[in-house]
Amino acid sequence: MKRKVLLLGSVILAIGIFACGRNVTDDMDRQGRPADKEELAELRVAVQQYYISSPVGYIMEHGLDEEFGLKLVPVEYPSGAEQIVDIEKDKYDVATTGAAFLYPLVENKGVVIGEHIRSTGGDAVYARNSSRILDVKGFNPTYPQVYGDLDTVKGCRILMKSNTTQQYLGMKWLESIGVKKGSVKLAYGDFQDTYNRFLDGEGDAVVLSAPYSYMALKEGFKKVADTESLHTEIYEVILATKKAHEEKRESLVRFMECLLYANEILEADSREKAASGESWYLKQGQSVSKDILEMECKDKILVTRKNYDIEKFGDFEIKYAEYMAAIGNIPPLGLPNVDKNVDRELFREAFETQNRGN
């Protein structure tokens, strides 16, 4: 009889252990990590008030960071230009940023560890309907849909934001129509400020990013060039500080795994993607109309394991750096630093880790 009691006790114990095991499994995140809040690794993420950082907002809103063993702490910036100023001030660990990434790489102050958005549109050059720029189209046969040439653009005042994709696109436009930087007057300002100044009558042309580029289109301004007509591919990147790259490598990988997971959810559901963008804009005190948000979601493709070739990671960064060196925006001697400061290993590790739910 005693033996039967012992046997029954063993069965109950086994069932209890199994049940506990199931509970532990349920409390594990999608990568098999404990979801115990006391063990969460804090990661400071430099975000912008625009769509570029909306997936990070989605992650925090839905608690996905905790499921990946992280506690994301947002550090807000108006644009990438301001983010790079602080890259050595220990104010953040990692940033979602655009073309501003280049300068920390050249100066050996930061490391690009991944890409998270592919921009097929949203950045564009606009002119006023009465502008002489519109008199010439297809001056360069390589870019048949681009307006302007040296005669129509020389001396023009062009508004843009420096150290951003706006500057990249603006310089690409000028180069495509044979205009050197010294032949025009460049006026720099913040994203919204630049748009408002153009609305108020300042400048002959303006380079705008989303959502302002879509607003300009609705206002009736004429698009003279954009990423598509200039055959330009732009990626938004994940930029880590040198300190975080050295001391928080595991957390950085987890962050990119989490970002990929969020991107996969959003890319699979266009309504959820738009809702996420709207929620982020509202939290930043901005109101963007539904049609503009839909255009931005269509043009800004979130990187997922299905739509991205990991073997090509780093190509955009090198190509962009070579272009900026060719037009004199960075010293050619800084190019080796760019290649050195693109860490292909961390993104590959995150990319090749499959979520349990997949």
C-alpha positions in Angstrom: 0.0 0.0 0.0 2.8 2.3 0.9 4.4 1.6 -2.5 1.1 2.6 -4.3 1.1 5.9 -2.4 4.7 6.6 -3.4 3.9 5.8 -7.0 0.9 8.0 -6.9 2.9 10.8 -5.4 5.5 10.4 -8.1 2.9 10.7 -10.8 1.4 13.8 -9.1 4.9 15.3 -8.9 5.6 14.5 -12.5 2.4 16.2 -13.5 3.3 19.2 -11.4 6.7 19.5 -13.0 5.2 19.2 -16.4 2.6 21.9 -15.6 5.3 24.2 -14.3 7.4 23.5 -17.4 4.4 24.5 -19.5 4.0 27.7 -17.5 7.7 28.5 -17.8 7.4 28.0 -21.6 4.4 30.3 -21.7 6.4 32.9 -19.9 9.3 32.7 -22.3 9.6 35.2 -25.0 9.5 34.3 -28.7 13.2 33.7 -28.7 13.1 31.4 -25.7 14.2 34.1 -23.2 12.6 34.6 -19.7 10.0 37.4 -19.6 10.7 38.2 -16.0 10.6 42.0 -15.8 13.4 42.0 -13.2 15.7 40.5 -15.8 14.8 42.9 -18.7 17.8 44.6 -20.3 17.3 48.3 -20.7 18.1 49.7 -24.1 17.8 53.4 -24.9 16.5 53.9 -28.4 16.8 57.3 -30.2 13.6 57.8 -32.1 12.2 60.5 -34.4 8.7 61.9 -34.5 8.1 60.5 -38.0 7.1 57.2 -39.5 10.8 56.0 -39.4 10.3 55.2 -35.7 6.7 54.0 -35.8 7.7 50.3 -35.6 9.5 51.1 -32.3 6.4 52.7 -31.1 4.4 49.6 -32.0 6.8 47.5 -30.1 6.5 49.5 -26.9 2.7 49.9 -27.2 2.2 46.2 -27.4 4.9 45.2 -24.9 6.9 43.2 -27.5 10.2 44.5 -26.1 9.5 42.6 -22.8 8.8 39.4 -24.8 12.3 39.7 -26.2 13.9 40.3 -22.8 14.2 44.1 -23.3 12.9 47.3 -21.8 13.1 50.0 -24.5 13.5 53.5 -23.3 12.7 56.1 -26.1 14.9 59.1 -26.4 13.2 61.6 -28.8 14.9 63.7 -31.5 13.5 65.9 -34.3 15.6 64.2 -36.9 18.8 62.1 -37.6 20.9 65.3 -37.8 20.3 65.9 -34.1 20.7 62.2 -33.2 24.3 62.1 -34.6 25.3 65.2 -32.6 24.7 63.2 -29.4 26.1 59.9 -30.5 29.1 60.1 -28.2 27.3 61.8 -25.3 25.9 58.5 -23.8 22.3 59.7 -24.2 21.2 56.6 -26.2 22.4 53.2 -27.2 20.9 52.7 -30.6 18.9 54.8 -33.1 16.5 54.4 -36.0 17.8 56.9 -38.4 18.2 57.9 -42.1 21.0 59.2 -44.2 22.6 61.0 -41.2 24.2 57.6 -40.2 27.1 58.4 -42.6 28.9 61.0 -40.6 29.4 58.9 -37.4 30.7 56.1 -39.6 33.2 58.3 -41.3 34.4 59.8 -38.0 34.5 56.3 -36.4 31.9 57.3 -33.8 29.1 54.8 -34.6 28.2 51.5 -36.2 25.4 50.6 -38.6 24.1 47.2 -37.4 21.0 46.8 -39.6 18.4 48.2 -41.9 14.7 48.3 -41.1 12.8 50.4 -43.8 13.3 50.5 -47.6 12.0 53.7 -49.0 10.6 53.5 -52.5 9.0 57.0 -52.2 8.2 59.7 -49.8 11.3 61.9 -50.5 10.8 64.3 -53.4 11.8 67.7 -54.9 9.0 70.2 -55.6 8.9 73.4 -57.6 6.2 76.1 -57.9 3.8 75.7 -60.8 5.1 78.9 -62.4 8.8 77.9 -62.1 11.0 77.9 -65.1 12.4 74.5 -63.8 9.3 72.9 -65.4 10.2 74.1 -68.8 12.7 71.3 -69.3 12.0 67.6 -68.7 14.3 64.7 -69.5 17.4 66.8 -70.0 19.4 63.7 -69.0 18.1 60.7 -70.9 19.0 58.4 -68.0 16.3 60.2 -66.0 13.5 61.0 -68.5 11.0 62.0 -65.8 13.2 64.5 -64.0 12.7 68.2 -64.6 15.3 71.0 -64.9 18.7 71.7 -66.4 21.6 74.1 -65.8 19.8 77.1 -67.4 16.6 76.7 -65.5 18.0 75.8 -62.1 21.1 78.0 -61.9 20.8 80.6 -59.2 17.7 79.0 -57.7 17.2 79.0 -53.9 16.6 75.4 -52.8 15.3 74.5 -49.3 16.2 71.2 -47.6 17.3 69.6 -44.4 21.1 69.0 -44.1 22.6 65.6 -43.2 19.5 63.7 -44.1 17.9 61.8 -47.0 16.6 65.2 -48.2 20.1 66.4 -48.9 21.0 63.1 -50.5 18.1 63.3 -52.9 18.6 67.0 -53.5 22.2 66.6 -54.5 21.3 63.6 -56.7 18.7 65.8 -58.5 21.3 68.5 -59.1 23.9 66.1 -60.3 21.4 64.4 -62.7 20.7 67.7 -64.5 24.3 68.9 -64.6 24.1 71.5 -61.8 26.9 72.0 -59.3 26.2 72.9 -55.7 28.0 76.2 -56.2 25.5 77.2 -58.9 22.5 77.3 -56.6 21.7 78.7 -53.2 21.0 76.1 -50.6 19.0 77.0 -47.6 18.7 74.6 -44.7 16.1 74.1 -42.0 14.1 71.6 -40.1 11.6 69.3 -41.9 8.4 71.1 -40.9 10.1 74.5 -41.0 11.4 74.0 -44.5 7.9 73.0 -45.7 6.2 75.9 -44.0 8.8 78.4 -45.5 8.1 77.0 -49.0 4.4 77.4 -48.4 4.9 81.0 -47.4 6.7 81.7 -50.6 10.4 81.3 -49.8 12.6 79.4 -52.3 12.3 78.2 -55.9 12.4 74.5 -55.0 12.2 72.4 -51.9 13.3 68.9 -51.0 10.8 67.2 -48.7 10.4 64.0 -46.8 7.2 62.3 -45.7 4.7 63.3 -44.6 5.4 66.8 -46.0 6.2 65.6 -49.5 2.7 64.2 -49.7 1.2 67.4 -48.3 3.1 69.4 -51.0 1.5 67.2 -53.6 -2.0 67.9 -52.2 -1.2 71.6 -52.2 -0.7 71.4 -55.9 3.1 71.9 -56.1 4.8 70.2 -59.0 7.1 67.2 -58.3 10.3 67.6 -60.3 12.1 64.6 -59.0 11.8 61.8 -56.5 13.5 58.6 -55.4 11.8 56.6 -58.2 12.6 59.0 -61.1 16.2 59.4 -59.9 16.6 55.5 -59.6 17.5 56.0 -56.0 17.1 53.3 -53.3 17.2 54.6 -49.7 17.2 52.5 -46.5 16.5 53.7 -43.0 19.1 52.1 -40.8 19.8 51.0 -37.2 22.8 52.9 -35.8 24.5 51.8 -32.6 26.8 53.9 -30.5 30.4 52.6 -30.2 29.8 52.0 -26.5 26.6 50.0 -27.0 28.2 48.0 -29.8 31.0 46.9 -27.5 29.0 46.4 -24.3 25.4 45.5 -25.3 25.8 43.3 -28.3 23.3 40.7 -27.1 20.7 43.4 -26.4 21.3 44.9 -29.9 20.6 41.5 -31.5 17.5 41.1 -29.4 16.3 44.6 -30.5 16.7 43.7 -34.1 15.0 40.4 -33.7 12.1 42.2 -32.0 12.0 44.9 -34.8 11.9 42.2 -37.4 9.1 40.5 -35.6 7.1 43.7 -35.4 7.8 44.5 -39.0 6.5 41.1 -40.1 3.3 41.7 -38.2 2.8 45.1 -39.8 3.8 44.2 -43.3 1.3 41.3 -43.2 -1.6 43.7 -42.3 -1.9 47.0 -44.1 -4.6 48.3 -41.8 -2.5 47.4 -38.7 0.5 49.1 -40.4 -1.5 52.3 -41.0 -3.0 52.2 -37.5 0.5 51.9 -36.0 1.8 54.9 -38.0 -1.3 57.0 -37.0 -0.8 56.1 -33.4 2.9 57.1 -33.5 2.2 60.4 -35.2 -0.6 61.2 -32.6 1.7 60.4 -29.7 4.2 62.9 -31.2 1.5 65.6 -31.4 1.0 65.3 -35.1 -2.1 64.7 -37.1 -1.7 63.1 -40.5 -4.6 62.5 -42.8 -5.6 58.9 -43.7 -4.8 59.2 -47.4 -1.3 60.7 -46.7 -0.6 57.9 -44.1 -1.7 55.3 -46.7 0.7 56.7 -49.2 3.6 56.7 -46.7 2.8 53.1 -45.7 2.8 52.1 -49.3 6.2 53.8 -50.1 7.9 52.8 -46.9 8.4 49.1 -46.8 9.3 47.6 -43.5 12.2 45.1 -43.7 11.2 41.5 -43.0 12.9 38.2 -43.5 10.8 37.5 -46.6 11.3 40.8 -48.5 15.0 41.4 -47.7 18.2 39.9 -49.0 20.6 39.7 -46.0 23.5 39.2 -48.4 23.1 42.7 -49.7 23.2 44.4 -46.3 26.0 47.0 -46.4 25.7 47.7 -50.1 23.5 50.8 -49.7 25.8 52.3 -47.0 28.9 51.9 -49.1 27.2 53.2 -52.3 25.9 56.2 -50.5 29.2 56.9 -48.9 31.0 56.7 -52.2 28.5 59.1 -53.8 28.8 61.6 -51.0 32.6 61.4 -51.3 32.4 62.0 -55.0 30.4 65.2 -54.6 32.7 66.4 -51.8 30.4 66.0 -48.8 32.8 63.7 -47.0 36.5 63.2 -47.4 37.5 60.1 -49.5 39.9 59.1 -46.8 36.9 58.4 -44.6 35.5 55.6 -46.9 37.4 52.8 -45.3 35.9 53.8 -41.9 32.4 53.4 -43.4 33.0 49.8 -44.5 34.7 49.0 -41.1 31.7 50.4 -39.2 29.0 48.4 -40.9 28.7 45.3 -38.7 27.2 42.6 -40.8 27.3 39.9 -38.1 24.8 41.2 -35.7 22.0 41.7 -38.3 22.7 38.3 -39.8 22.4 36.8 -36.3 19.1 38.5 -35.7 17.9 37.8 -39.3 18.6 34.0 -39.0 16.9 33.6 -35.6 13.4 32.4 -36.4 10.5 33.3 -34.0 8.9 30.4 -32.3 5.6 31.4 -33.9 6.9 31.2 -37.5 
